[in-house]
Amino acid sequence: MKKLLLISTITVAFLAGCATNYPMATNSVDSAIANAQAKYNKAHSEMVAWGMTKKTIEKAKALAKTNPRKAIALANEAAYEADTALAQSAQYEKIWRAAVPK
C-alpha cells in the first residue's frame, strides 16, 4: 500500500511539473511577443488600447534575451490587457445605447 501511495505521489508530482513547463516548450519568446504585439495593434487600430500595454510589450522585448521566462510572462500579460481592452470596448458599445434616453 505504501508503494502504491509513493508511486502515485511521484506520478502526480511529475505530471504537475510537466504541466507547468508545457507552455514554455510550445510558446517561444518571439511568438509570445508577436502575439501580444498583434493584439495590441488591433486594439490600437480601434483606438481602445491601454497605455500600459505598450510599455509591457517593450519590457518583454528588453528581457527577451536575458530572462525569457519573464519576457513570456510579460508578453502574455500584454496580450491579456489587449484582449481585455477590446472586450471592454465591445461591452461599452452594447451598454451606451441602452443609456441614451428615448
Biopython code that builds the backbone (N, CA, C, O; Angstrom):
import numpy as np
from Bio.PDB.StructureBuilder import StructureBuilder

atoms = [
    (1, "MET", "N", (0.824, -1.186, 0.000)),
    (1, "MET", "CA", (0.000, 0.000, 0.000)),
    (1, "MET", "C", (0.873, 1.257, 0.000)),
    (1, "MET", "O", (0.569, 2.235, -0.683)),
    (2, "LYS", "N", (1.965, 1.217, 0.777)),
    (2, "LYS", "CA", (2.851, 2.367, 0.825)),
    (2, "LYS", "C", (3.533, 2.586, -0.529)),
    (2, "LYS", "O", (3.760, 3.726, -0.935)),
    (3, "LYS", "N", (3.859, 1.489, -1.228)),
    (3, "LYS", "CA", (4.483, 1.614, -2.538)),
    (3, "LYS", "C", (3.519, 2.265, -3.528)),
    (3, "LYS", "O", (3.920, 3.109, -4.330)),
    (4, "LEU", "N", (2.268, 1.875, -3.471)),
    (4, "LEU", "CA", (1.270, 2.451, -4.364)),
    (4, "LEU", "C", (1.105, 3.942, -4.094)),
    (4, "LEU", "O", (1.012, 4.735, -5.031)),
    (5, "LEU", "N", (1.069, 4.324, -2.837)),
    (5, "LEU", "CA", (0.957, 5.735, -2.474)),
    (5, "LEU", "C", (2.189, 6.510, -2.932)),
    (5, "LEU", "O", (2.068, 7.626, -3.438)),
    (6, "LEU", "N", (3.363, 5.929, -2.757)),
    (6, "LEU", "CA", (4.600, 6.577, -3.184)),
    (6, "LEU", "C", (4.630, 6.737, -4.705)),
    (6, "LEU", "O", (4.997, 7.801, -5.204)),
    (7, "ILE", "N", (4.255, 5.707, -5.436)),
    (7, "ILE", "CA", (4.250, 5.778, -6.894)),
    (7, "ILE", "C", (3.234, 6.803, -7.390)),
    (7, "ILE", "O", (3.519, 7.563, -8.316)),
    (8, "SER", "N", (2.053, 6.826, -6.779)),
    (8, "SER", "CA", (1.043, 7.792, -7.229)),
    (8, "SER", "C", (1.457, 9.220, -6.889)),
    (8, "SER", "O", (1.164, 10.140, -7.653)),
    (9, "THR", "N", (2.127, 9.424, -5.768)),
    (9, "THR", "CA", (2.619, 10.752, -5.405)),
    (9, "THR", "C", (3.681, 11.226, -6.381)),
    (9, "THR", "O", (3.667, 12.379, -6.811)),
    (10, "ILE", "N", (4.588, 10.349, -6.724)),
    (10, "ILE", "CA", (5.642, 10.694, -7.681)),
    (10, "ILE", "C", (5.030, 10.990, -9.052)),
    (10, "ILE", "O", (5.445, 11.933, -9.726)),
    (11, "THR", "N", (4.062, 10.200, -9.459)),
    (11, "THR", "CA", (3.402, 10.419, -10.751)),
    (11, "THR", "C", (2.699, 11.766, -10.789)),
    (11, "THR", "O", (2.819, 12.503, -11.767)),
    (12, "VAL", "N", (1.971, 12.088, -9.740)),
    (12, "VAL", "CA", (1.270, 13.366, -9.674)),
    (12, "VAL", "C", (2.269, 14.522, -9.686)),
    (12, "VAL", "O", (2.055, 15.517, -10.378)),
    (13, "ALA", "N", (3.347, 14.399, -8.932)),
    (13, "ALA", "CA", (4.359, 15.452, -8.914)),
    (13, "ALA", "C", (5.000, 15.618, -10.287)),
    (13, "ALA", "O", (5.255, 16.740, -10.723)),
    (14, "PHE", "N", (5.258, 14.518, -10.961)),
    (14, "PHE", "CA", (5.850, 14.581, -12.298)),
    (14, "PHE", "C", (4.902, 15.242, -13.286)),
    (14, "PHE", "O", (5.312, 16.098, -14.070)),
    (15, "LEU", "N", (3.637, 14.845, -13.247)),
    (15, "LEU", "CA", (2.659, 15.425, -14.166)),
    (15, "LEU", "C", (2.424, 16.906, -13.873)),
    (15, "LEU", "O", (2.215, 17.695, -14.795)),
    (16, "ALA", "N", (2.458, 17.281, -12.614)),
    (16, "ALA", "CA", (2.302, 18.697, -12.277)),
    (16, "ALA", "C", (3.491, 19.497, -12.799)),
    (16, "ALA", "O", (3.323, 20.614, -13.289)),
    (17, "GLY", "N", (4.669, 18.939, -12.695)),
    (17, "GLY", "CA", (5.854, 19.607, -13.226)),
    (17, "GLY", "C", (5.801, 19.740, -14.734)),
    (17, "GLY", "O", (6.213, 20.763, -15.281)),
    (18, "CYS", "N", (5.303, 18.727, -15.411)),
    (18, "CYS", "CA", (5.172, 18.788, -16.867)),
    (18, "CYS", "C", (4.125, 19.817, -17.279)),
    (18, "CYS", "O", (4.289, 20.513, -18.281)),
    (19, "ALA", "N", (3.068, 19.909, -16.515)),
    (19, "ALA", "CA", (2.003, 20.856, -16.856)),
    (19, "ALA", "C", (2.472, 22.292, -16.728)),
    (19, "ALA", "O", (2.062, 23.146, -17.515)),
    (20, "THR", "N", (3.318, 22.573, -15.759)),
    (20, "THR", "CA", (3.786, 23.944, -15.602)),
    (20, "THR", "C", (4.850, 24.297, -16.634)),
    (20, "THR", "O", (5.008, 25.472, -16.965)),
    (21, "ASN", "N", (5.576, 23.321, -17.146)),
    (21, "ASN", "CA", (6.610, 23.597, -18.136)),
    (21, "ASN", "C", (6.099, 23.519, -19.567)),
    (21, "ASN", "O", (6.791, 23.961, -20.484)),
    (22, "TYR", "N", (4.941, 22.984, -19.780)),
    (22, "TYR", "CA", (4.434, 22.806, -21.133)),
    (22, "TYR", "C", (4.298, 24.121, -21.899)),
    (22, "TYR", "O", (4.721, 24.170, -23.054)),
    (23, "PRO", "N", (3.725, 25.209, -21.319)),
    (23, "PRO", "CA", (3.637, 26.445, -22.096)),
    (23, "PRO", "C", (4.998, 26.985, -22.519)),
    (23, "PRO", "O", (5.113, 27.595, -23.582)),
    (24, "MET", "N", (6.011, 26.776, -21.719)),
    (24, "MET", "CA", (7.343, 27.251, -22.079)),
    (24, "MET", "C", (7.858, 26.495, -23.300)),
    (24, "MET", "O", (8.564, 27.070, -24.128)),
    (25, "ALA", "N", (7.518, 25.229, -23.419)),
    (25, "ALA", "CA", (8.035, 24.437, -24.532)),
    (25, "ALA", "C", (7.376, 24.825, -25.847)),
    (25, "ALA", "O", (8.028, 24.791, -26.891)),
    (26, "THR", "N", (6.110, 25.189, -25.822)),
    (26, "THR", "CA", (5.407, 25.476, -27.062)),
    (26, "THR", "C", (5.354, 26.952, -27.393)),
    (26, "THR", "O", (5.060, 27.317, -28.531)),
    (27, "ASN", "N", (5.631, 27.802, -26.432)),
    (27, "ASN", "CA", (5.476, 29.234, -26.647)),
    (27, "ASN", "C", (6.831, 29.918, -26.512)),
    (27, "ASN", "O", (7.271, 30.223, -25.403)),
    (28, "SER", "N", (7.477, 30.154, -27.619)),
    (28, "SER", "CA", (8.779, 30.802, -27.562)),
    (28, "SER", "C", (8.603, 32.278, -27.255)),
    (28, "SER", "O", (7.502, 32.819, -27.355)),
    (29, "VAL", "N", (9.675, 32.907, -26.891)),
    (29, "VAL", "CA", (9.646, 34.326, -26.547)),
    (29, "VAL", "C", (9.183, 35.151, -27.739)),
    (29, "VAL", "O", (8.339, 36.035, -27.598)),
    (30, "ASP", "N", (9.732, 34.864, -28.901)),
    (30, "ASP", "CA", (9.386, 35.644, -30.087)),
    (30, "ASP", "C", (7.917, 35.518, -30.451)),
    (30, "ASP", "O", (7.279, 36.508, -30.811)),
    (31, "SER", "N", (7.374, 34.309, -30.360)),
    (31, "SER", "CA", (5.964, 34.139, -30.719)),
    (31, "SER", "C", (5.046, 34.775, -29.681)),
    (31, "SER", "O", (3.987, 35.298, -30.029)),
    (32, "ALA", "N", (5.440, 34.736, -28.418)),
    (32, "ALA", "CA", (4.629, 35.374, -27.381)),
    (32, "ALA", "C", (4.607, 36.887, -27.572)),
    (32, "ALA", "O", (3.560, 37.522, -27.440)),
    (33, "ILE", "N", (5.757, 37.453, -27.881)),
    (33, "ILE", "CA", (5.826, 38.899, -28.100)),
    (33, "ILE", "C", (5.072, 39.278, -29.370)),
    (33, "ILE", "O", (4.372, 40.291, -29.395)),
    (34, "ALA", "N", (5.208, 38.474, -30.424)),
    (34, "ALA", "CA", (4.497, 38.754, -31.668)),
    (34, "ALA", "C", (2.981, 38.680, -31.460)),
    (34, "ALA", "O", (2.236, 39.492, -32.008)),
    (35, "ASN", "N", (2.535, 37.718, -30.678)),
    (35, "ASN", "CA", (1.116, 37.587, -30.371)),
    (35, "ASN", "C", (0.617, 38.818, -29.617)),
    (35, "ASN", "O", (-0.434, 39.371, -29.944)),
    (36, "ALA", "N", (1.369, 39.237, -28.617)),
    (36, "ALA", "CA", (0.984, 40.422, -27.846)),
    (36, "ALA", "C", (0.980, 41.666, -28.719)),
    (36, "ALA", "O", (0.086, 42.504, -28.603)),
    (37, "GLN", "N", (1.970, 41.791, -29.588)),
    (37, "GLN", "CA", (2.050, 42.959, -30.471)),
    (37, "GLN", "C", (0.874, 42.995, -31.435)),
    (37, "GLN", "O", (0.312, 44.061, -31.689)),
    (38, "ALA", "N", (0.498, 41.846, -31.971)),
    (38, "ALA", "CA", (-0.632, 41.780, -32.905)),
    (38, "ALA", "C", (-1.937, 42.174, -32.217)),
    (38, "ALA", "O", (-2.750, 42.910, -32.777)),
    (39, "LYS", "N", (-2.125, 41.678, -31.006)),
    (39, "LYS", "CA", (-3.347, 42.026, -30.268)),
    (39, "LYS", "C", (-3.350, 43.501, -29.887)),
    (39, "LYS", "O", (-4.388, 44.160, -29.935)),
    (40, "TYR", "N", (-2.180, 44.014, -29.508)),
    (40, "TYR", "CA", (-2.083, 45.443, -29.186)),
    (40, "TYR", "C", (-2.375, 46.290, -30.424)),
    (40, "TYR", "O", (-3.086, 47.291, -30.335)),
    (41, "ASN", "N", (-1.830, 45.895, -31.578)),
    (41, "ASN", "CA", (-2.067, 46.642, -32.812)),
    (41, "ASN", "C", (-3.554, 46.682, -33.164)),
    (41, "ASN", "O", (-4.060, 47.704, -33.627)),
    (42, "LYS", "N", (-4.250, 45.567, -32.944)),
    (42, "LYS", "CA", (-5.687, 45.542, -33.204)),
    (42, "LYS", "C", (-6.420, 46.492, -32.264)),
    (42, "LYS", "O", (-7.283, 47.255, -32.699)),
    (43, "ALA", "N", (-6.083, 46.448, -30.983)),
    (43, "ALA", "CA", (-6.718, 47.347, -30.018)),
    (43, "ALA", "C", (-6.376, 48.802, -30.332)),
    (43, "ALA", "O", (-7.221, 49.687, -30.202)),
    (44, "HIS", "N", (-5.136, 49.040, -30.745)),
    (44, "HIS", "CA", (-4.706, 50.399, -31.073)),
    (44, "HIS", "C", (-5.427, 50.917, -32.315)),
    (44, "HIS", "O", (-5.788, 52.093, -32.376)),
    (45, "SER", "N", (-5.639, 50.054, -33.298)),
    (45, "SER", "CA", (-6.334, 50.478, -34.518)),
    (45, "SER", "C", (-7.795, 50.823, -34.232)),
    (45, "SER", "O", (-8.387, 51.650, -34.925)),
    (46, "GLU", "N", (-8.367, 50.197, -33.224)),
    (46, "GLU", "CA", (-9.734, 50.514, -32.823)),
    (46, "GLU", "C", (-9.769, 51.635, -31.780)),
    (46, "GLU", "O", (-10.834, 51.993, -31.278)),
    (47, "MET", "N", (-8.610, 52.175, -31.466)),
    (47, "MET", "CA", (-8.440, 53.286, -30.522)),
    (47, "MET", "C", (-8.963, 52.962, -29.119)),
    (47, "MET", "O", (-9.571, 53.809, -28.464)),
    (48, "VAL", "N", (-8.720, 51.734, -28.669)),
    (48, "VAL", "CA", (-9.122, 51.338, -27.325)),
    (48, "VAL", "C", (-7.959, 50.757, -26.526)),
    (48, "VAL", "O", (-8.156, 50.250, -25.422)),
    (49, "ALA", "N", (-6.757, 50.828, -27.074)),
    (49, "ALA", "CA", (-5.597, 50.233, -26.403)),
    (49, "ALA", "C", (-5.265, 50.992, -25.126)),
    (49, "ALA", "O", (-5.409, 52.212, -25.053)),
    (50, "TRP", "N", (-4.825, 50.256, -24.140)),
    (50, "TRP", "CA", (-4.397, 50.856, -22.887)),
    (50, "TRP", "C", (-2.940, 51.270, -23.017)),
    (50, "TRP", "O", (-2.162, 50.606, -23.702)),
    (51, "GLY", "N", (-2.567, 52.362, -22.365)),
    (51, "GLY", "CA", (-1.202, 52.859, -22.442)),
    (51, "GLY", "C", (-0.174, 51.922, -21.841)),
    (51, "GLY", "O", (0.961, 51.852, -22.314)),
    (52, "MET", "N", (-0.566, 51.201, -20.799)),
    (52, "MET", "CA", (0.402, 50.331, -20.128)),
    (52, "MET", "C", (0.727, 49.090, -20.954)),
    (52, "MET", "O", (1.754, 48.452, -20.722)),
    (53, "THR", "N", (-0.118, 48.741, -21.901)),
    (53, "THR", "CA", (0.124, 47.549, -22.707)),
    (53, "THR", "C", (1.377, 47.712, -23.561)),
    (53, "THR", "O", (2.187, 46.790, -23.661)),
    (54, "LYS", "N", (1.536, 48.865, -24.167)),
    (54, "LYS", "CA", (2.721, 49.113, -24.989)),
    (54, "LYS", "C", (3.990, 49.054, -24.135)),
    (54, "LYS", "O", (5.007, 48.510, -24.568)),
    (55, "LYS", "N", (3.930, 49.608, -22.934)),
    (55, "LYS", "CA", (5.090, 49.576, -22.045)),
    (55, "LYS", "C", (5.426, 48.145, -21.630)),
    (55, "LYS", "O", (6.596, 47.785, -21.506)),
    (56, "THR", "N", (4.390, 47.334, -21.416)),
    (56, "THR", "CA", (4.616, 45.935, -21.037)),
    (56, "THR", "C", (5.276, 45.171, -22.180)),
    (56, "THR", "O", (6.156, 44.342, -21.945)),
    (57, "ILE", "N", (4.861, 45.442, -23.409)),
    (57, "ILE", "CA", (5.483, 44.788, -24.567)),
    (57, "ILE", "C", (6.942, 45.222, -24.701)),
    (57, "ILE", "O", (7.809, 44.401, -24.998)),
    (58, "GLU", "N", (7.211, 46.496, -24.485)),
    (58, "GLU", "CA", (8.592, 46.983, -24.558)),
    (58, "GLU", "C", (9.464, 46.330, -23.491)),
    (58, "GLU", "O", (10.619, 46.000, -23.760)),
    (59, "LYS", "N", (8.931, 46.138, -22.284)),
    (59, "LYS", "CA", (9.678, 45.454, -21.227)),
    (59, "LYS", "C", (9.954, 44.003, -21.626)),
    (59, "LYS", "O", (11.045, 43.484, -21.390)),
    (60, "ALA", "N", (8.964, 43.360, -22.227)),
    (60, "ALA", "CA", (9.139, 41.971, -22.665)),
    (60, "ALA", "C", (10.229, 41.870, -23.727)),
    (60, "ALA", "O", (11.051, 40.954, -23.695)),
    (61, "LYS", "N", (10.232, 42.810, -24.663)),
    (61, "LYS", "CA", (11.271, 42.809, -25.697)),
    (61, "LYS", "C", (12.655, 43.016, -25.086)),
    (61, "LYS", "O", (13.627, 42.401, -25.523)),
    (62, "ALA", "N", (12.743, 43.884, -24.074)),
    (62, "ALA", "CA", (14.032, 44.153, -23.435)),
    (62, "ALA", "C", (14.545, 42.929, -22.686)),
    (62, "ALA", "O", (15.754, 42.710, -22.611)),
    (63, "LEU", "N", (13.633, 42.129, -22.128)),
    (63, "LEU", "CA", (14.029, 40.961, -21.345)),
    (63, "LEU", "C", (14.121, 39.679, -22.171)),
    (63, "LEU", "O", (14.463, 38.627, -21.632)),
    (64, "ALA", "N", (13.827, 39.746, -23.448)),
    (64, "ALA", "CA", (13.755, 38.541, -24.281)),
    (64, "ALA", "C", (15.040, 37.719, -24.250)),
    (64, "ALA", "O", (14.973, 36.490, -24.212)),
    (65, "LYS", "N", (16.190, 38.351, -24.264)),
    (65, "LYS", "CA", (17.462, 37.615, -24.297)),
    (65, "LYS", "C", (17.960, 37.240, -22.903)),
    (65, "LYS", "O", (18.519, 36.160, -22.713)),
    (66, "THR", "N", (17.759, 38.121, -21.937)),
    (66, "THR", "CA", (18.325, 37.880, -20.610)),
    (66, "THR", "C", (17.444, 37.034, -19.710)),
    (66, "THR", "O", (17.951, 36.231, -18.927)),
    (67, "ASN", "N", (16.132, 37.203, -19.810)),
    (67, "ASN", "CA", (15.212, 36.483, -18.936)),
    (67, "ASN", "C", (13.984, 36.060, -19.745)),
    (67, "ASN", "O", (12.937, 36.699, -19.645)),
    (68, "PRO", "N", (14.093, 34.995, -20.545)),
    (68, "PRO", "CA", (12.990, 34.621, -21.430)),
    (68, "PRO", "C", (11.703, 34.249, -20.695)),
    (68, "PRO", "O", (10.610, 34.516, -21.193)),
    (69, "ARG", "N", (11.818, 33.649, -19.539)),
    (69, "ARG", "CA", (10.617, 33.259, -18.778)),
    (69, "ARG", "C", (9.820, 34.495, -18.376)),
    (69, "ARG", "O", (8.597, 34.518, -18.512)),
    (70, "LYS", "N", (10.499, 35.510, -17.887)),
    (70, "LYS", "CA", (9.837, 36.755, -17.501)),
    (70, "LYS", "C", (9.298, 37.474, -18.738)),
    (70, "LYS", "O", (8.223, 38.073, -18.686)),
    (71, "ALA", "N", (10.033, 37.420, -19.848)),
    (71, "ALA", "CA", (9.584, 38.060, -21.086)),
    (71, "ALA", "C", (8.301, 37.422, -21.594)),
    (71, "ALA", "O", (7.399, 38.127, -22.048)),
    (72, "ILE", "N", (8.205, 36.109, -21.524)),
    (72, "ILE", "CA", (6.984, 35.421, -21.947)),
    (72, "ILE", "C", (5.828, 35.796, -21.032)),
    (72, "ILE", "O", (4.713, 36.028, -21.499)),
    (73, "ALA", "N", (6.090, 35.855, -19.733)),
    (73, "ALA", "CA", (5.033, 36.238, -18.792)),
    (73, "ALA", "C", (4.535, 37.650, -19.082)),
    (73, "ALA", "O", (3.330, 37.901, -19.062)),
    (74, "LEU", "N", (5.455, 38.569, -19.349)),
    (74, "LEU", "CA", (5.060, 39.942, -19.669)),
    (74, "LEU", "C", (4.308, 40.019, -20.989)),
    (74, "LEU", "O", (3.335, 40.764, -21.110)),
    (75, "ALA", "N", (4.753, 39.254, -21.978)),
    (75, "ALA", "CA", (4.069, 39.252, -23.274)),
    (75, "ALA", "C", (2.656, 38.691, -23.135)),
    (75, "ALA", "O", (1.714, 39.215, -23.730)),
    (76, "ASN", "N", (2.511, 37.640, -22.358)),
    (76, "ASN", "CA", (1.180, 37.081, -22.125)),
    (76, "ASN", "C", (0.297, 38.071, -21.368)),
    (76, "ASN", "O", (-0.901, 38.163, -21.634)),
    (77, "GLU", "N", (0.877, 38.801, -20.440)),
    (77, "GLU", "CA", (0.140, 39.834, -19.711)),
    (77, "GLU", "C", (-0.314, 40.937, -20.669)),
    (77, "GLU", "O", (-1.450, 41.403, -20.581)),
    (78, "ALA", "N", (0.552, 41.350, -21.567)),
    (78, "ALA", "CA", (0.203, 42.389, -22.539)),
    (78, "ALA", "C", (-0.899, 41.900, -23.482)),
    (78, "ALA", "O", (-1.805, 42.660, -23.822)),
    (79, "ALA", "N", (-0.827, 40.644, -23.900)),
    (79, "ALA", "CA", (-1.873, 40.090, -24.759)),
    (79, "ALA", "C", (-3.209, 40.069, -24.029)),
    (79, "ALA", "O", (-4.249, 40.375, -24.612)),
    (80, "TYR", "N", (-3.175, 39.707, -22.754)),
    (80, "TYR", "CA", (-4.396, 39.715, -21.937)),
    (80, "TYR", "C", (-4.958, 41.134, -21.812)),
    (80, "TYR", "O", (-6.169, 41.334, -21.902)),
    (81, "GLU", "N", (-4.083, 42.112, -21.606)),
    (81, "GLU", "CA", (-4.531, 43.500, -21.495)),
    (81, "GLU", "C", (-5.177, 43.971, -22.794)),
    (81, "GLU", "O", (-6.196, 44.661, -22.763)),
    (82, "ALA", "N", (-4.598, 43.607, -23.931)),
    (82, "ALA", "CA", (-5.167, 43.997, -25.219)),
    (82, "ALA", "C", (-6.525, 43.333, -25.432)),
    (82, "ALA", "O", (-7.466, 43.975, -25.898)),
    (83, "ASP", "N", (-6.625, 42.055, -25.094)),
    (83, "ASP", "CA", (-7.910, 41.366, -25.200)),
    (83, "ASP", "C", (-8.954, 42.006, -24.293)),
    (83, "ASP", "O", (-10.111, 42.165, -24.680)),
    (84, "THR", "N", (-8.538, 42.368, -23.095)),
    (84, "THR", "CA", (-9.451, 42.988, -22.144)),
    (84, "THR", "C", (-9.905, 44.363, -22.635)),
    (84, "THR", "O", (-11.067, 44.729, -22.457)),
    (85, "ALA", "N", (-9.014, 45.114, -23.243)),
    (85, "ALA", "CA", (-9.374, 46.428, -23.788)),
    (85, "ALA", "C", (-10.404, 46.274, -24.902)),
    (85, "ALA", "O", (-11.359, 47.048, -24.979)),
    (86, "LEU", "N", (-10.214, 45.283, -25.760)),
    (86, "LEU", "CA", (-11.175, 45.034, -26.831)),
    (86, "LEU", "C", (-12.523, 44.581, -26.281)),
    (86, "LEU", "O", (-13.570, 45.007, -26.769)),
    (87, "ALA", "N", (-12.502, 43.723, -25.271)),
    (87, "ALA", "CA", (-13.749, 43.264, -24.659)),
    (87, "ALA", "C", (-14.467, 44.411, -23.946)),
    (87, "ALA", "O", (-15.692, 44.524, -24.000)),
    (88, "GLN", "N", (-13.696, 45.245, -23.290)),
    (88, "GLN", "CA", (-14.267, 46.400, -22.604)),
    (88, "GLN", "C", (-14.949, 47.324, -23.609)),
    (88, "GLN", "O", (-16.044, 47.824, -23.349)),
    (89, "SER", "N", (-14.319, 47.548, -24.738)),
    (89, "SER", "CA", (-14.886, 48.392, -25.782)),
    (89, "SER", "C", (-16.175, 47.790, -26.344)),
    (89, "SER", "O", (-17.154, 48.501, -26.566)),
    (90, "ALA", "N", (-16.166, 46.491, -26.568)),
    (90, "ALA", "CA", (-17.357, 45.821, -27.090)),
    (90, "ALA", "C", (-18.511, 45.914, -26.090)),
    (90, "ALA", "O", (-19.660, 46.130, -26.475)),
    (91, "GLN", "N", (-18.196, 45.750, -24.818)),
    (91, "GLN", "CA", (-19.221, 45.844, -23.778)),
    (91, "GLN", "C", (-19.769, 47.265, -23.698)),
    (91, "GLN", "O", (-20.974, 47.459, -23.539)),
    (92, "TYR", "N", (-18.904, 48.241, -23.805)),
    (92, "TYR", "CA", (-19.331, 49.636, -23.764)),
    (92, "TYR", "C", (-20.250, 49.956, -24.942)),
    (92, "TYR", "O", (-21.229, 50.689, -24.795)),
    (93, "GLU", "N", (-19.928, 49.400, -26.115)),
    (93, "GLU", "CA", (-20.775, 49.624, -27.285)),
    (93, "GLU", "C", (-22.191, 49.113, -27.055)),
    (93, "GLU", "O", (-23.154, 49.724, -27.517)),
    (94, "LYS", "N", (-22.321, 47.998, -26.342)),
    (94, "LYS", "CA", (-23.649, 47.454, -26.052)),
    (94, "LYS", "C", (-24.382, 48.312, -25.020)),
    (94, "LYS", "O", (-25.587, 48.534, -25.134)),
    (95, "ILE", "N", (-23.653, 48.790, -24.019)),
    (95, "ILE", "CA", (-24.281, 49.463, -22.888)),
    (95, "ILE", "C", (-24.692, 50.893, -23.199)),
    (95, "ILE", "O", (-25.751, 51.328, -22.746)),
    (96, "TRP", "N", (-23.895, 51.641, -23.953)),
    (96, "TRP", "CA", (-24.174, 53.055, -24.100)),
    (96, "TRP", "C", (-25.487, 53.299, -24.831)),
    (96, "TRP", "O", (-26.163, 54.299, -24.589)),
    (97, "ARG", "N", (-25.843, 52.385, -25.723)),
    (97, "ARG", "CA", (-27.121, 52.558, -26.444)),
    (97, "ARG", "C", (-28.312, 52.453, -25.494)),
    (97, "ARG", "O", (-29.317, 53.137, -25.686)),
    (98, "ALA", "N", (-28.211, 51.617, -24.488)),
    (98, "ALA", "CA", (-29.297, 51.486, -23.523)),
    (98, "ALA", "C", (-29.375, 52.689, -22.596)),
    (98, "ALA", "O", (-30.431, 52.966, -22.026)),
    (99, "ALA", "N", (-28.260, 53.412, -22.438)),
    (99, "ALA", "CA", (-28.237, 54.552, -21.536)),
    (99, "ALA", "C", (-28.787, 55.826, -22.170)),
    (99, "ALA", "O", (-29.094, 56.787, -21.465)),
    (100, "VAL", "N", (-28.913, 55.841, -23.488)),
    (100, "VAL", "CA", (-29.416, 57.044, -24.182)),
    (100, "VAL", "C", (-30.923, 57.117, -23.991)),
    (100, "VAL", "O", (-31.636, 56.160, -24.295)),
    (101, "PRO", "N", (-31.421, 58.267, -23.479)),
    (101, "PRO", "CA", (-32.870, 58.385, -23.291)),
    (101, "PRO", "C", (-33.605, 58.376, -24.645)),
    (101, "PRO", "O", (-33.117, 58.889, -25.652)),
    (102, "LYS", "N", (-34.763, 57.786, -24.617)),
    (102, "LYS", "CA", (-35.556, 57.680, -25.855)),
    (102, "LYS", "C", (-36.729, 58.612, -25.831)),
    (102, "LYS", "O", (-37.503, 58.655, -26.788)),
]
sb = StructureBuilder()
sb.init_structure("model")
sb.init_model(0)
sb.init_chain("A")
sb.init_seg("    ")
for serial, (resi, resn, name, xyz) in enumerate(atoms, 1):
    if name == "N":
        sb.init_residue(resn, " ", resi, " ")
    sb.init_atom(name, np.array(xyz, "f"), 0.0, 1.0, " ", f" {name:<3s}", serial, name[0])
structure = sb.get_structure()
